């Protein structure tokens, strides 16, 4: 397939994923049964974002225009991709870059997100049988020319050890934070609630810490986060909430809550599931500089940064860890 045919194939995929065919509905139900964190609402949220920001014809065209090399023929390499499984179809962008690059892609899927990704691949090969050999799903990745791997800090050490002699992109734990001034309106705080709570906060682009000025009034923020009160009915999430609440009570640690999320002052950017960390600042300019130097930060949300509500709506050029995946693949 040439680049124009690939672009058309992706647009067709977007149209399919945006629909509600009985086949796709059944697949979404199976994905939820396989992983209770993949609720129907969050699966739809992920699919809608992919269709809107990755598979929209105008977005694809604008993105591909930045990479003239995609139109050139090349000898394909074997690229192994170890996919995460924290949110629905989190590995789609890596596969998309591999598909566009023309390399032979060998995927090691997470057991947490096999159903949706396999269905995407099956539909593409059903429509375009010539693609059957370009992407292969394997349990073990061996004899590849390059690797892309996403995992925890611990698994990243192993990836670096095993893949160090090959061209590679290794991603470790990252998270996102927000800077609040106290002047945010109700709509902005409600949008921030999306950044915090979508996908139960399991994504690296989810906000797990907010920085606020001294004397900040948390009541409007707690009210905005109440938009996701229904998550307290989810047994897996509620178990985490109850556990963390018990820890705060046993340790006599100060906290705030609206009944569905716990706010706790802590230095770490990373917070446990069902907990949102917060910290205070005096000098916002110094804070911006400090945050810019944080290697664990994927996304910074605020009035002068990523807009509220947009953290979990990355565009095609919003590469994980800031490393241009498609450029990496085109240079192999």
VENMO-V270400 format. One record per residue. N is the residue number from 1. RES is the residue in one letter. SS is DSSP state (hx for helix, st for strand, lp for the rest). Layout:
N;RES;SS
N;RES;SS
This chain:
1;X;lp
2;X;lp
3;X;hx
4;X;hx
5;X;hx
6;X;hx
7;X;hx
8;X;hx
9;X;hx
10;X;hx
11;X;hx
12;X;hx
13;X;hx
14;X;hx
15;X;hx
16;X;hx
17;X;hx
18;X;lp
19;X;lp
20;X;lp
21;X;lp
22;X;hx
23;X;hx
24;X;hx
25;X;hx
26;X;hx
27;X;hx
28;X;hx
29;X;hx
30;X;hx
31;X;hx
32;X;hx
33;X;hx
34;X;hx
35;X;lp
36;X;lp
37;X;lp
38;X;lp
39;X;lp
40;X;hx
41;X;hx
42;X;hx
43;X;hx
44;X;hx
45;X;hx
46;X;hx
47;X;hx
48;X;hx
49;X;hx
50;X;hx
51;X;hx
52;X;hx
53;X;hx
54;X;hx
55;X;lp
56;X;lp
57;X;hx
58;X;hx
59;X;hx
60;X;hx
61;X;hx
62;X;hx
63;X;hx
64;X;hx
65;X;lp
66;X;lp
67;X;lp
68;X;hx
69;X;hx
70;X;hx
71;X;hx
72;X;lp
73;X;lp
74;X;lp
75;X;lp
76;X;lp
77;X;lp
78;X;st
79;X;st
80;X;st
81;X;st
82;X;st
83;X;lp
84;X;lp
85;X;lp
86;X;lp
87;X;lp
88;X;lp
89;X;lp
90;X;lp
91;X;lp
92;X;hx
93;X;hx
94;X;hx
95;X;hx
96;X;hx
97;X;hx
98;X;hx
99;X;hx
100;X;hx
101;X;hx
102;X;lp
103;X;lp
104;X;st
105;X;st
106;X;st
107;X;st
108;X;st
109;X;lp
110;X;lp
111;X;hx
112;X;hx
113;X;hx
114;X;lp
115;X;hx
116;X;hx
117;X;hx
118;X;hx
119;X;hx
120;X;hx
121;X;hx
122;X;hx
123;X;hx
124;X;hx
125;X;hx
126;X;hx
127;X;hx
128;X;lp
129;X;hx
130;X;hx
131;X;hx
132;X;lp
133;X;lp
134;X;lp
135;X;st
136;X;st
137;X;st
138;X;lp
139;X;lp
140;X;lp
141;X;lp
142;X;lp
143;X;lp
144;X;lp
145;X;lp
146;X;st
147;X;st
148;X;st
149;X;st
150;X;st
151;X;lp
152;X;lp
153;X;hx
154;X;hx
155;X;hx
156;X;hx
157;X;hx
158;X;hx
159;X;hx
160;X;hx
161;X;hx
162;X;hx
163;X;hx
164;X;lp
165;X;lp
166;X;lp
167;X;st
168;X;st
169;X;st
170;X;st
171;X;st
172;X;lp
173;X;lp
174;X;lp
175;X;st
176;X;st
177;X;st
178;X;st
179;X;st
180;X;lp
181;X;lp
182;X;lp
183;X;lp
184;X;lp
185;X;lp
186;X;hx
187;X;hx
188;X;hx
189;X;hx
190;X;hx
191;X;hx
192;X;hx
193;X;hx
194;X;hx
195;X;hx
196;X;hx
197;X;hx
198;X;hx
199;X;hx
200;X;hx
201;X;hx
202;X;lp
203;X;lp
204;X;lp
205;X;lp
206;X;lp
207;X;st
208;X;st
209;X;st
210;X;st
211;X;st
212;X;st
213;X;st
214;X;lp
215;X;lp
216;X;lp
217;X;lp
218;X;lp
219;X;hx
220;X;hx
221;X;hx
222;X;hx
223;X;hx
224;X;hx
225;X;hx
226;X;hx
227;X;hx
228;X;hx
229;X;hx
230;X;hx
231;X;hx
232;X;hx
233;X;hx
234;X;lp
235;X;hx
236;X;hx
237;X;hx
238;X;hx
239;X;hx
240;X;hx
241;X;hx
242;X;hx
243;X;hx
244;X;hx
245;X;hx
246;X;hx
247;X;hx
248;X;hx
249;X;hx
250;X;hx
251;X;lp
252;X;lp
253;X;lp
254;X;lp
255;X;lp
256;X;st
257;X;st
258;X;lp
259;X;lp
260;X;lp
261;X;lp
262;X;st
263;X;st
264;X;st
265;X;st
266;X;lp
267;X;lp
268;X;lp
269;X;lp
270;X;lp
271;X;lp
272;X;lp
273;X;lp
274;X;lp
275;X;st
276;X;st
277;X;st
278;X;st
279;X;st
280;X;st
281;X;st
282;X;lp
283;X;lp
284;X;hx
285;X;hx
286;X;hx
287;X;hx
288;X;hx
289;X;hx
290;X;hx
291;X;hx
292;X;hx
293;X;lp
294;X;lp
295;X;lp
296;X;lp
297;X;st
298;X;st
299;X;st
300;X;st
301;X;st
302;X;lp
303;X;lp
304;X;lp
305;X;lp
306;X;st
307;X;lp
308;X;lp
309;X;lp
310;X;lp
311;X;lp
312;X;lp
313;X;lp
314;X;lp
315;X;lp
316;X;lp
317;X;lp
318;X;lp
319;X;lp
320;X;hx
321;X;hx
322;X;hx
323;X;lp
324;X;lp
325;X;hx
326;X;hx
327;X;hx
328;X;hx
329;X;hx
330;X;hx
331;X;lp
332;X;lp
